[in-house]
């Protein structure tokens, strides 16, 4: 917050309060005071005393009161005197400056600005103007991570992520829900999806190791313009939702790696149902037993290679061929033929999509 704003309020209150009043910053230095000569003086030890006190602190002829939470206070007000009146004045000053600070931060804080951008709460024409006012780099490469926390924890999710990325001038941590945190991360020029995935893995591993937190992370595409952050955020949302359907074994999903799943996710359910009916004219997919489904899954995982699949399933090659032939008779699709295999693979994904019934954005 601007020191000039604090000083403006202190100056207006100077005549009404017949005492020395002022504000100390996070380094213990006086940044605003009714006696200008005191600005720049240091008050060592006061921050430590305030951090462990729930009420005002009296020391050296002055009464001190934190603005906001005592343990995390960025600023402290002080009033000359150690009497009850000094304590009351310190409380009034703390509340007044705290409210002013909140209003100022809401209007000018970069994190609030970024939140409005990703949530589409600001007109595109105003984004450039606002970024200039805040001295915010407009054309830096950034990517959006959506971090969904699973289960409850004693530590607030926002605090966990903020602890990993404390530099508020480059990386922005934003709460978009009780368990959902957005990280807007500045990237090096020329960064790719794999670079963002490495960062996501580091976040997941660190949160798990230090806070025992389990998370799912969706990654948008890297953008080089601030106005495109809203798109990257929506992509991160889609990545998580599509990942729930098609990549259930992964807790980190990148929008760029969704593949055909992204296309299926966009289709109307009625169209998907029609597709399945056309593909499985001989009988519904539900008629396939567990053995058949296991065989199909293994066959796809081994790139339609009969020999490799039979080894992985610990069955004779002829047994596998027999199973594939049985599947062909039941469905009309020969998985040994590339085009039929593609059709069946897509059908499996469509079936999974319909079963999951995801919520669309």
Order of alpha helices (4+ residues) and beta strands (2+ residues): alpha-beta-beta-alpha-beta-beta-beta-alpha-alpha-alpha-beta-alpha-beta-beta-alpha-beta-alpha-beta-alpha-alpha-alpha-alpha-alpha-alpha
